[in-house]
Amino acid sequence: IYSINGFIVRWPAGNIFDISLFQSSTHAKSAVQSAIKSWCGARNRSGIVAQALTEHLQNVEGPIHVAGHSLGGRIALKVAESLNAHRYLTSVTALAPALSAQDIDLEKAASAVCRPPLICHSSKDRVLSSIFPYGQNPHQVLTLCNQPLSGARSLLRQLSSLLESRYANPAIGFVG
């Protein structure tokens, strides 16, 4: 009776280490650099996936429901934003989407959906509360990692000051 297209995108997951456990600033810096590289690479690939999915959905007949978690939530909302002028989506569900309000025109995305997009979040999401702000400021974080520091605690103090940017441009999936 129904024809269903399903797409699953697997992201290579890196490990996010608690850098407060490192005694050496060298190991802490390496962990931060690795997390930033993984995050920025995945974020950039999400744009390619959103573009490909948008192109595909322009030719699909019938109701379309788009859902995603984290970067998948980013993709779901970006697809809605891109399809705005082409067709309507039946629904969009973004679970803890990894994008900020500055990354998307939410009104444009919402106008492409028959009912308001459902955006679910948790204010306790550790990735969106920590890695996301670092990923929004990768050059600042990597510059900090290249500076000589006295230890992991010093790096943590410096990184925490960068985290304050999450209040200026937080992930939608962190704040709702």
Salt bridges, closest charged atoms under 4 A:
GLU81 OE1 - LYS78 NZ 3.03
ASP103 OD2 - ARG74 NH1 3.63
